[in-house]
Amino acid sequence: MKRTLAGMALAVTVAGGCTGPGRSAPPRHVSAWDMRWQRDIAYLASHLPAARAAGLGTVYLKYNQCLSDDGFQQLATRALTLLKAHHDYRLIVDLRNNRGGNTAPFRSLITGLQDNPQISPARIIGLVNQYTASSATLDAEDLKQAGAALIGQTTAMSLDT
């Protein structure tokens, strides 16, 4: 589904509508407005290709919950593929309000960034806030160690600076 938001085409794919650990709903589409209300969804991805004409191509990964399934790894693989194909794209990884869980799924993104030197760390931004906690804080630290910029409020657990 594509919607228009401030003149940009927006395609949003939602994965893992979580109803409990290990249980998830099938992928579905939501509007940009609905995204902000999807706290029960473990993760989602958004690709803003229309912004590319302005040099602002963006892949947005929202990581609400650190689950042990492979849904986030699939989204991370797609995001990395887009970043390799479009050298002007940026990646925003939104860890805000993520209370943690299992750090293993996030490693696929970090490993993918480290294994692809054509993806400059300067193209990666991590978003955190005071509700980024537990393993999500460790994931944010991994992003930082990979060279990404972290933006936001102080996390629930202190990050080494």
RAMOFEN-V864860 format. One record per residue. N is the residue number from 0. OMEGA is omega in whole degrees, 0 to 359 (NA if undefined). NEAR is the number of other C-alpha atoms within 12 Angstrom. Layout:
n=[N,N]
omega=[OMEGA,OMEGA]
near=[NEAR,NEAR]
//
This chain:
n=[0,1,2,3,4,5,6,7,8,9,10,11,12,13,14,15,16,17,18,19,20,21,22,23,24,25,26,27,28,29,30,31,32,33,34,35,36,37,38,39,40,41,42,43,44,45,46,47,48,49,50,51,52,53,54,55,56,57,58,59,60,61,62,63,64,65,66,67,68,69,70,71,72,73,74,75,76,77,78,79,80,81,82,83,84,85,86,87,88,89,90,91,92,93,94,95,96,97,98,99,100,101,102,103,104,105,106,107,108,109,110,111,112,113,114,115,116,117,118,119,120,121,122,123,124,125,126,127,128,129,130,131,132,133,134,135,136,137,138,139,140,141,142,143,144,145,146,147,148,149,150,151,152,153,154,155,156,157,158,159,160]
omega=[177,177,177,178,181,176,180,174,183,175,183,174,180,178,172,174,193,173,179,182,177,180,180,178,178,178,177,181,175,177,178,179,181,183,185,181,186,180,181,179,186,181,176,179,177,180,181,185,183,180,182,180,179,181,184,180,186,168,183,176,175,185,185,186,181,181,182,181,184,181,180,178,179,178,179,178,178,179,179,178,178,180,178,182,184,186,178,180,174,175,174,178,186,179,181,178,177,183,174,184,183,180,185,182,183,180,180,178,181,179,178,178,181,182,182,183,178,176,182,176,178,180,186,178,175,178,180,173,183,178,172,189,172,184,177,175,176,177,178,177,177,177,180,179,178,176,180,173,174,182,175,182,177,182,180,174,183,173,174,180,NA]
near=[16,20,21,18,16,12,13,21,23,29,28,32,35,38,37,38,31,27,16,17,19,19,19,24,20,17,22,22,26,25,24,28,15,18,30,18,12,26,24,27,38,43,45,46,43,39,38,35,28,24,23,20,15,14,15,21,29,35,42,39,42,42,50,41,46,39,34,24,26,26,37,38,31,26,36,35,27,26,38,40,23,28,33,24,16,25,26,25,35,36,42,38,43,37,44,35,34,37,30,31,26,27,31,24,31,42,29,26,37,33,23,29,33,21,17,20,18,21,31,26,30,23,32,36,30,38,36,38,26,23,26,35,32,26,32,43,41,32,43,47,33,30,38,27,22,29,22,28,27,35,23,21,21,22,31,25,23,20,26,14,10]
//
